[in-house]
Amino acid sequence: MDGRGKFDKYTELWRDVERAREDIYFAQKDRELLAELREKDQQELERAILELCSMRCPKCGRKLEETIYQQVRIDRCTGCGGVWLDPGELEALAPEAHASWLGDLLSRMTGRGEKHR
């Protein structure tokens, strides 16, 4: 025996180790690429949902149209006619209601008033 068998055995083992490392490297790269694609898909989905829901009536889904009512900009549904108010708009429309039970209820609902004990 000339020792070549041992050399070939170690050469083959070394090649197996190199192939295993290569497989590990590409498996890691595949996982990273999949994670990036999932993140991109999630961001695109969130953007599409916002686009579909922005300025839409929560009741019927039709478009909301901004209009001025008593010098306050409010959102009115073009479908069902519902009126939707942003934070602070109800208080601007009915400032005298702050002293009433309705004002107290609204401030508790919006978190601007005193909490129950």
C-alpha positions, 0 to 999 in steps of 0.5 A: 500500500502506498498511502494513497488510500489514506490521502484520498479518504481525507481529501473526500472528507475535506470535500464533504466538509466544504460541501456541508459548509456551502449548504449551511451558507446557502441555507442561511442566505435563503432564510434571510431572503425569505425573511426580507420577502415576508417583511416586504409583503407585510409592508405592502399589505399594510399599505394596501389596507390603509389605502382601502380604508382611508377616508371610508365610512366605517358603517357602509364603506363608501368614501367620506367627504370633508365638509365645513359645518359651523366652521368645523371641518367634519367628514360626511359619508357620500353613501349613507350620509353619516357624519364622522368626527375627528378628535376635538371636533365634537367639543368644537361644535358643542362647547357648552356641552362640556358643562353637561352630563354629555360633556362629562361622558364624552371626556370620560370616553376620550380619556380627557376627563377625571377617571372613576374612583 
